[in-house]
């Protein structure tokens, strides 16, 4: 009861926490396998927890969900931050004692808040208003939440809700994800729900974009600008892909003093990733300012508004590690953490410092003013970059230049060459010109598919804009053909990958080193599975396109997975979180 009260008060704006019943604790860690609960105990425990929840003032009801783990039942209780903070709980369940107190979390400990203490004052101040991302948006309706985006998210995080999402009412799904609030008659999306699961959140929050400016000279008007919009998940991924394809470059220095060349990046990608995610995550969406990224020849500046939340100030930012007690946009942070776009808990700035140091780059600069009105992150280019690029520019022959394609048709001559005839940097340039959706679309159209089925597969609406952006370029390049070319608008029209389109797919696959051969499987979550017996690496491709590698997996586990009547259930119970893994 005291833990539920502490999570409901959420003094650090971490969006509450979890209580897991049926798992023993040893030295602060869960002891597996779980001891479990009897089936008949689950309902009794839920009723008891609801009874205890009603003892809190105001009344607070957490979310309960039973799970089967290692063939044993456990009950997971999610206690989100309450909308009516602060909460108080009885000090004792004894009927003789009627005193109540506030409770908060300090690490794993649940502490009683003393009357008149700083914690009490801070709790009252913090909870005087609901965080903006957790508020109801009165200008929107549930129709403004995109089911495809929600299902894509559930697939990617491998949530058991994915399969249920096709059966349950949409309103119930939104309630379970806590992206909608209100009575059944006036159920509306939260601001976090719109930012995450609406294709155009800038309609509701004018600052919900990322503006990138690329300066070609130190001064003057010679620059180009790109504006990234869409759900903030898509914004982050599009911006990072742009940096990966156009800005980040690996460079090599050959030294007469040592046999091995020195390799480094002009900017380490991990530092850029953390800085971009930090800006999108922690900015205020109540303001009209977008995230602004300025790319100069010698530095990258990432600016967001406002600055960090007190008590963090410039003096604290000058240190390599910043301990934040309060977080802006706790709901957004929870979803981004599930997607592994952020770790949370103040790890972003230390990771930026570490990745720059390991690359040999200058340390970052973090800047704000005395009012914390803005937050500026400056990443300086590696000191050897400009001299090396200058030498390369003078010495590089015409055919040594990295390929640049004005359109997809320009790629076709290279598809007629063998992979060994194309240089590594040119291979990379070709791959970077092919979007993940284009590859997915060509793979899907190995057999003829209708336009409606294609857009359903890649998670986009079937409209003229998406046809023009995703289908027409592939048709123009000769990678996709119409089954009824004489009647392009026919209702029976379908689309089929051409021989050249299949050649492109082969090129993209042949360029992969150390590829584990996967075989298709029948599963609602898993698309294909591969296993490298020598390296004990299990590779799983999910239907949303993500591929994960799991390490030190015994062959027996792979065989049991393939023989299991439900691959998804076996994965959730016997594989997930039990082996080290990485996303390819």
SEBA-728511 format. One record per residue (C-alpha): residue in one letter; x, y, z. Coordinates in steps of 0.25 Angstrom, whole numbers, plus 5000, padded with zeros to 4 digits. Example, Ala and Ser with C-alpha at 12.3 -4.5 7.8 and 13.67 -1.06 7.14 Angstrom:
NODE  res     u     v     w
NODE    A  5049  4982  5031
NODE    S  5055  4996  5029
END
This chain:
NODE  res     u     v     w
NODE    X  5000  5000  5000
NODE    X  5011  5010  5004
NODE    X  5019  5006  4991
NODE    X  5006  5009  4982
NODE    X  5005  5022  4989
NODE    X  5019  5026  4986
NODE    X  5018  5022  4972
NODE    X  5005  5030  4971
NODE    X  5012  5042  4976
NODE    X  5024  5040  4967
NODE    X  5032  5051  4973
NODE    X  5043  5050  4962
NODE    X  5033  5050  4950
NODE    X  5038  5036  4946
NODE    X  5023  5032  4942
NODE    X  5021  5023  4954
NODE    X  5027  5008  4955
NODE    X  5024  4994  4956
NODE    X  5021  4984  4967
NODE    X  5023  4969  4963
NODE    X  5016  4958  4971
NODE    X  5021  4944  4970
NODE    X  5036  4947  4969
NODE    X  5046  4946  4980
NODE    X  5056  4957  4982
NODE    X  5071  4955  4985
NODE    X  5081  4966  4988
NODE    X  5071  4976  4981
NODE    X  5070  4967  4968
NODE    X  5058  4958  4964
NODE    X  5062  4943  4966
NODE    X  5058  4935  4954
NODE    X  5051  4926  4951
NODE    X  5039  4932  4959
NODE    X  5033  4924  4971
NODE    X  5020  4928  4964
NODE    X  5005  4928  4969
NODE    X  4994  4918  4968
NODE    X  4983  4922  4958
NODE    X  4973  4923  4969
NODE    X  4981  4933  4976
NODE    X  4982  4943  4965
NODE    X  4967  4948  4966
NODE    X  4968  4948  4982
NODE    X  4981  4957  4981
NODE    X  4975  4966  4971
NODE    X  4963  4968  4980
NODE    X  4972  4971  4992
NODE    X  4980  4981  4984
NODE    X  4968  4988  4980
NODE    X  4963  4989  4994
NODE    X  4976  4994  4999
NODE    X  4976  5005  4987
NODE    X  4963  5010  4993
NODE    X  4970  5013  5006
NODE    X  4978  5024  4998
NODE    X  4973  5038  4998
NODE    X  4969  5041  4987
NODE    X  4965  5027  4983
NODE    X  4975  5022  4973
NODE    X  4974  5009  4965
NODE    X  4987  5003  4958
NODE    X  4987  4994  4946
NODE    X  4988  4979  4948
NODE    X  4992  4969  4938
NODE    X  4995  4954  4940
NODE    X  5007  4947  4932
NODE    X  5011  4933  4930
NODE    X  5027  4932  4932
NODE    X  5034  4919  4932
NODE    X  5020  4912  4933
NODE    X  5018  4920  4946
NODE    X  5007  4931  4948
NODE    X  5012  4945  4953
NODE    X  5004  4957  4955
NODE    X  5010  4971  4950
NODE    X  5004  4983  4956
NODE    X  5007  4996  4949
NODE    X  5005  5008  4958
NODE    X  5006  5020  4948
NODE    X  5007  5035  4954
NODE    X  4993  5039  4959
NODE    X  4985  5050  4953
NODE    X  4981  5055  4966
NODE    X  4994  5056  4974
NODE    X  4998  5057  4985
NODE    X  4993  5044  4991
NODE    X  4993  5039  5005
NODE    X  4992  5025  5011
NODE    X  4989  5020  5025
NODE    X  5001  5019  5033
NODE    X  4996  5005  5038
NODE    X  4985  4996  5035
NODE    X  4981  4995  5049
NODE    X  4967  5001  5052
NODE    X  4972  5008  5064
NODE    X  4982  5017  5056
NODE    X  4975  5027  5047
NODE    X  4987  5035  5043
NODE    X  4991  5037  5029
NODE    X  5004  5041  5022
NODE    X  5010  5044  5008
NODE    X  5020  5034  5003
NODE    X  5031  5035  4993
NODE    X  5042  5026  4986
NODE    X  5056  5028  4988
NODE    X  5063  5018  4979
NODE    X  5057  5005  4983
NODE    X  5053  5010  4997
NODE    X  5039  5015  5001
NODE    X  5040  5026  5011
NODE    X  5029  5034  5019
NODE    X  5029  5049  5016
NODE    X  5031  5057  5029
NODE    X  5022  5068  5032
NODE    X  5028  5082  5028
NODE    X  5040  5075  5021
NODE    X  5046  5080  5008
NODE    X  5040  5067  5002
NODE    X  5026  5071  5006
NODE    X  5028  5085  5000
NODE    X  5034  5080  4987
NODE    X  5023  5069  4986
NODE    X  5012  5079  4987
NODE    X  5019  5088  4977
NODE    X  5022  5078  4967
NODE    X  5008  5071  4967
NODE    X  5001  5085  4966
NODE    X  4999  5082  4951
NODE    X  4999  5070  4943
NODE    X  5011  5069  4933
NODE    X  5008  5074  4919
NODE    X  5010  5061  4912
NODE    X  5000  5054  4922
NODE    X  4989  5064  4920
NODE    X  4976  5062  4912
NODE    X  4976  5069  4899
NODE    X  4962  5075  4898
NODE    X  4963  5079  4883
NODE    X  4966  5064  4878
NODE    X  4957  5051  4878
NODE    X  4961  5037  4878
NODE    X  4960  5037  4863
NODE    X  4973  5045  4863
NODE    X  4981  5034  4868
NODE    X  4986  5025  4857
NODE    X  4984  5010  4860
NODE    X  4995  5006  4850
NODE    X  5005  5014  4858
NODE    X  5001  5008  4871
NODE    X  5001  4994  4865
NODE    X  5015  4997  4859
NODE    X  5020  5001  4873
NODE    X  5014  4989  4880
NODE    X  5020  4980  4870
NODE    X  5034  4986  4871
NODE    X  5034  4985  4886
NODE    X  5029  4971  4885
NODE    X  5017  4974  4894
NODE    X  5006  4963  4897
NODE    X  4996  4974  4894
NODE    X  4999  4974  4879
NODE    X  4991  4961  4876
NODE    X  4980  4966  4886
NODE    X  4980  4980  4879
NODE    X  4973  4974  4867
NODE    X  4961  4969  4875
NODE    X  4959  4979  4886
NODE    X  4951  4992  4885
NODE    X  4961  5003  4881
NODE    X  4956  5011  4893
NODE    X  4961  5000  4902
NODE    X  4974  4999  4895
NODE    X  4977  5014  4897
NODE    X  4973  5013  4912
NODE    X  4983  5001  4914
NODE    X  4994  5009  4907
NODE    X  4990  5021  4916
NODE    X  4989  5030  4903
NODE    X  4975  5034  4906
NODE    X  4967  5039  4918
NODE    X  4953  5042  4922
NODE    X  4939  5036  4923
NODE    X  4934  5027  4913
NODE    X  4926  5038  4907
NODE    X  4937  5048  4907
NODE    X  4949  5039  4905
NODE    X  4960  5048  4898
NODE    X  4975  5046  4895
NODE    X  4986  5051  4903
NODE    X  4997  5060  4898
NODE    X  5007  5049  4898
NODE    X  4997  5040  4890
NODE    X  4996  5051  4879
NODE    X  5012  5053  4879
NODE    X  5014  5038  4878
NODE    X  5003  5033  4870
NODE    X  4998  5044  4860
NODE    X  5005  5046  4847
NODE    X  5004  5061  4848
NODE    X  5006  5065  4862
NODE    X  5010  5079  4858
NODE    X  4995  5082  4855
NODE    X  4993  5081  4871
NODE    X  5007  5086  4875
NODE    X  5013  5096  4865
NODE    X  5027  5093  4871
NODE    X  5027  5078  4869
NODE    X  5037  5078  4857
NODE    X  5052  5077  4856
NODE    X  5058  5088  4847
NODE    X  5072  5084  4841
NODE    X  5080  5095  4835
NODE    X  5093  5091  4827
NODE    X  5103  5103  4825
NODE    X  5112  5102  4813
NODE    X  5120  5114  4817
NODE    X  5124  5120  4831
NODE    X  5116  5132  4828
NODE    X  5105  5136  4818
NODE    X  5092  5131  4812
NODE    X  5098  5119  4805
NODE    X  5091  5108  4813
NODE    X  5080  5097  4811
NODE    X  5069  5094  4821
NODE    X  5061  5081  4824
NODE    X  5049  5081  4833
NODE    X  5046  5067  4839
NODE    X  5031  5065  4843
NODE    X  5023  5053  4846
NODE    X  5021  5045  4859
NODE    X  5033  5049  4869
NODE    X  5037  5034  4868
NODE    X  5038  5036  4852
NODE    X  5045  5049  4854
NODE    X  5056  5044  4862
NODE    X  5058  5032  4853
NODE    X  5058  5041  4840
NODE    X  5068  5051  4846
NODE    X  5077  5040  4851
NODE    X  5077  5033  4837
NODE    X  5080  5047  4831
NODE    X  5092  5049  4839
NODE    X  5097  5034  4837
NODE    X  5095  5036  4822
NODE    X  5100  5050  4820
NODE    X  5108  5055  4831
NODE    X  5115  5044  4839
NODE    X  5128  5039  4832
NODE    X  5139  5030  4836
NODE    X  5153  5035  4833
NODE    X  5167  5028  4832
NODE    X  5180  5033  4836
NODE    X  5192  5026  4831
NODE    X  5205  5028  4840
NODE    X  5219  5025  4837
NODE    X  5221  5022  4852
NODE    X  5212  5010  4853
NODE    X  5207  4999  4844
NODE    X  5192  5000  4847
NODE    X  5184  5012  4841
NODE    X  5177  5021  4851
NODE    X  5162  5021  4849
NODE    X  5152  5031  4854
NODE    X  5139  5038  4851
NODE    X  5137  5053  4848
NODE    X  5126  5051  4858
NODE    X  5123  5039  4866
NODE    X  5109  5034  4863
NODE    X  5105  5031  4877
NODE    X  5108  5045  4882
NODE    X  5099  5050  4871
NODE    X  5088  5040  4874
NODE    X  5088  5043  4889
NODE    X  5088  5059  4887
NODE    X  5076  5058  4877
NODE    X  5068  5049  4885
NODE    X  5071  5057  4898
NODE    X  5066  5070  4890
NODE    X  5053  5063  4885
NODE    X  5050  5056  4898
NODE    X  5053  5068  4908
NODE    X  5047  5080  4900
NODE    X  5034  5086  4904
NODE    X  5023  5084  4894
NODE    X  5015  5095  4900
NODE    X  5024  5105  4893
NODE    X  5025  5108  4878
NODE    X  5040  5106  4877
NODE    X  5044  5094  4869
NODE    X  5057  5086  4871
NODE    X  5068  5094  4863
NODE    X  5080  5087  4858
NODE    X  5091  5095  4851
NODE    X  5101  5087  4844
NODE    X  5114  5095  4841
NODE    X  5127  5090  4835
NODE    X  5134  5090  4849
NODE    X  5122  5087  4859
NODE    X  5108  5083  4861
NODE    X  5099  5091  4869
NODE    X  5086  5085  4875
NODE    X  5077  5095  4881
NODE    X  5064  5092  4889
NODE    X  5054  5100  4898
NODE    X  5053  5102  4910
NODE    X  5066  5098  4917
NODE    X  5068  5087  4928
NODE    X  5058  5087  4940
NODE    X  5063  5092  4953
NODE    X  5072  5090  4961
NODE    X  5081  5087  4948
NODE    X  5089  5100  4944
NODE    X  5101  5104  4936
NODE    X  5111  5100  4947
NODE    X  5105  5086  4948
NODE    X  5105  5084  4932
NODE    X  5120  5087  4932
NODE    X  5122  5074  4940
NODE    X  5122  5061  4932
NODE    X  5111  5055  4940
NODE    X  5098  5062  4943
NODE    X  5088  5056  4953
NODE    X  5074  5060  4950
NODE    X  5063  5059  4960
NODE    X  5052  5064  4951
NODE    X  5048  5060  4937
NODE    X  5040  5067  4926
NODE    X  5031  5058  4918
NODE    X  5031  5046  4926
NODE    X  5021  5039  4918
NODE    X  5029  5041  4905
NODE    X  5041  5036  4912
NODE    X  5034  5023  4916
NODE    X  5031  5020  4901
NODE    X  5044  5024  4896
NODE    X  5051  5015  4906
NODE    X  5043  5003  4902
NODE    X  5048  5006  4887
NODE    X  5062  5007  4893
NODE    X  5063  5021  4887
NODE    X  5067  5025  4901
NODE    X  5072  5019  4914
NODE    X  5066  5030  4923
NODE    X  5071  5033  4937
NODE    X  5081  5043  4933
NODE    X  5090  5035  4925
NODE    X  5090  5043  4912
NODE    X  5100  5054  4915
NODE    X  5110  5044  4921
NODE    X  5109  5035  4908
NODE    X  5112  5047  4899
NODE    X  5124  5050  4907
NODE    X  5129  5036  4907
NODE    X  5127  5034  4892
NODE    X  5134  5047  4888
NODE    X  5146  5043  4897
NODE    X  5147  5029  4891
NODE    X  5147  5035  4877
NODE    X  5158  5045  4881
NODE    X  5148  5057  4878
NODE    X  5148  5070  4887
NODE    X  5138  5069  4899
NODE    X  5124  5074  4897
NODE    X  5119  5088  4901
NODE    X  5105  5088  4908
NODE    X  5100  5102  4910
NODE    X  5088  5109  4917
NODE    X  5085  5123  4923
NODE    X  5082  5127  4937
NODE    X  5067  5125  4934
NODE    X  5069  5112  4928
NODE    X  5062  5117  4916
NODE    X  5069  5108  4906
NODE    X  5078  5096  4905
NODE    X  5089  5096  4894
NODE    X  5098  5084  4891
NODE    X  5111  5087  4883
NODE    X  5118  5075  4877
NODE    X  5132  5079  4870
NODE    X  5137  5072  4858
NODE    X  5149  5063  4861
NODE    X  5162  5072  4860
NODE    X  5168  5064  4848
NODE    X  5155  5064  4840
NODE    X  5157  5076  4831
NODE    X  5172  5074  4828
NODE    X  5169  5060  4823
NODE    X  5157  5064  4815
NODE    X  5165  5075  4809
NODE    X  5176  5065  4805
NODE    X  5166  5055  4799
NODE    X  5159  5067  4791
NODE    X  5172  5070  4785
NODE    X  5177  5056  4782
NODE    X  5164  5048  4780
NODE    X  5162  5044  4765
NODE    X  5149  5046  4758
NODE    X  5145  5031  4759
NODE    X  5149  5031  4774
NODE    X  5138  5041  4778
NODE    X  5127  5035  4786
NODE    X  5115  5032  4777
NODE    X  5104  5042  4777
NODE    X  5090  5039  4771
NODE    X  5080  5049  4766
NODE    X  5070  5039  4765
NODE    X  5068  5024  4766
NODE    X  5070  5021  4751
NODE    X  5084  5025  4753
NODE    X  5086  5013  4761
NODE    X  5082  5003  4750
NODE    X  5096  5002  4743
NODE    X  5103  4997  4756
NODE    X  5092  4986  4758
NODE    X  5098  4980  4746
NODE    X  5112  4979  4752
NODE    X  5116  4968  4762
NODE    X  5117  4972  4776
NODE    X  5132  4970  4776
NODE    X  5133  4981  4764
NODE    X  5128  4992  4773
NODE    X  5136  4999  4784
NODE    X  5132  4998  4799
NODE    X  5128  5013  4799
NODE    X  5120  5012  4786
NODE    X  5113  5000  4792
NODE    X  5109  5008  4804
NODE    X  5105  5020  4795
NODE    X  5095  5011  4788
NODE    X  5090  5005  4801
NODE    X  5088  5018  4807
NODE    X  5079  5022  4795
NODE    X  5069  5011  4797
NODE    X  5059  5014  4808
NODE    X  5055  5003  4817
NODE    X  5041  5004  4812
NODE    X  5046  5003  4798
NODE    X  5053  4990  4801
NODE    X  5041  4985  4809
NODE    X  5032  4988  4797
NODE    X  5040  4981  4787
NODE    X  5041  4968  4796
NODE    X  5026  4968  4798
NODE    X  5024  4969  4783
NODE    X  5031  4957  4779
NODE    X  5017  4952  4777
NODE    X  5007  4962  4771
NODE    X  5000  4970  4781
NODE    X  4989  4981  4781
NODE    X  4992  4995  4784
NODE    X  4983  4994  4797
NODE    X  4991  4982  4802
NODE    X  5004  4989  4799
NODE    X  5001  5001  4807
NODE    X  4995  4993  4818
NODE    X  5008  4985  4819
NODE    X  5017  4997  4820
NODE    X  5008  5004  4830
NODE    X  5003  5016  4822
NODE    X  4990  5021  4817
NODE    X  4986  5018  4802
NODE    X  4986  5032  4796
NODE    X  4992  5039  4785
NODE    X  5003  5046  4793
NODE    X  5008  5032  4798
NODE    X  5007  5026  4784
NODE    X  5015  5038  4778
NODE    X  5026  5036  4789
NODE    X  5027  5021  4790
NODE    X  5022  5014  4778
NODE    X  5024  5023  4766
NODE    X  5039  5025  4768
NODE    X  5041  5009  4768
NODE    X  5032  5008  4756
NODE    X  5040  5020  4749
NODE    X  5053  5013  4752
NODE    X  5048  5000  4746
NODE    X  5048  4992  4759
NODE    X  5033  4990  4760
NODE    X  5023  4988  4749
NODE    X  5008  4988  4747
NODE    X  5001  4975  4744
NODE    X  4991  4983  4735
NODE    X  5000  4993  4729
NODE    X  4990  4997  4719
NODE    X  4979  5000  4729
NODE    X  4987  5007  4741
NODE    X  4975  5011  4749
NODE    X  4968  4997  4748
NODE    X  4962  4992  4761
NODE    X  4969  4979  4758
NODE    X  4983  4986  4757
NODE    X  4994  4979  4764
NODE    X  5009  4982  4765
NODE    X  5021  4972  4763
NODE    X  5036  4973  4766
NODE    X  5043  4973  4753
NODE    X  5056  4965  4750
NODE    X  5064  4978  4752
NODE    X  5056  4980  4765
NODE    X  5060  4966  4770
NODE    X  5074  4969  4765
NODE    X  5074  4981  4775
NODE    X  5069  4972  4786
NODE    X  5081  4962  4783
NODE    X  5091  4973  4783
NODE    X  5086  4978  4797
NODE    X  5087  4964  4803
NODE    X  5100  4961  4797
NODE    X  5106  4973  4803
NODE    X  5103  4968  4817
NODE    X  5115  4961  4824
NODE    X  5114  4950  4834
NODE    X  5099  4948  4830
NODE    X  5091  4937  4837
NODE    X  5082  4930  4827
NODE    X  5068  4931  4832
NODE    X  5056  4923  4828
NODE    X  5041  4928  4828
NODE    X  5032  4923  4839
NODE    X  5017  4924  4842
NODE    X  5015  4933  4854
NODE    X  5007  4946  4857
NODE    X  5020  4953  4862
NODE    X  5032  4946  4856
NODE    X  5035  4946  4841
NODE    X  5047  4937  4840
NODE    X  5058  4930  4849
NODE    X  5072  4927  4846
NODE    X  5083  4920  4855
NODE    X  5098  4920  4854
NODE    X  5102  4907  4862
NODE    X  5117  4910  4861
NODE    X  5115  4924  4868
NODE    X  5103  4920  4875
NODE    X  5096  4933  4870
NODE    X  5080  4932  4868
NODE    X  5075  4943  4858
NODE    X  5060  4946  4858
NODE    X  5053  4956  4849
NODE    X  5040  4961  4853
NODE    X  5028  4965  4844
NODE    X  5031  4980  4846
NODE    X  5044  4978  4840
NODE    X  5054  4979  4852
NODE    X  5064  4968  4853
NODE    X  5070  4964  4866
NODE    X  5082  4955  4869
NODE    X  5083  4947  4882
NODE    X  5096  4942  4887
NODE    X  5101  4929  4894
NODE    X  5088  4922  4890
NODE    X  5089  4907  4892
NODE    X  5085  4899  4879
NODE    X  5074  4892  4888
NODE    X  5067  4905  4890
NODE    X  5067  4908  4875
NODE    X  5061  4894  4873
NODE    X  5051  4896  4883
NODE    X  5047  4909  4877
NODE    X  5045  4903  4864
NODE    X  5037  4892  4869
NODE    X  5028  4900  4878
NODE    X  5013  4901  4874
NODE    X  5014  4916  4877
NODE    X  5027  4923  4874
NODE    X  5023  4936  4880
NODE    X  5019  4930  4893
NODE    X  5032  4922  4894
NODE    X  5040  4934  4890
NODE    X  5033  4943  4901
NODE    X  5035  4932  4912
NODE    X  5048  4925  4909
NODE    X  5056  4935  4900
NODE    X  5053  4950  4903
NODE    X  5062  4956  4913
NODE    X  5069  4943  4916
NODE    X  5081  4945  4906
NODE    X  5089  4956  4902
NODE    X  5084  4963  4889
NODE    X  5086  4974  4879
NODE    X  5078  4980  4868
NODE    X  5084  4979  4854
END
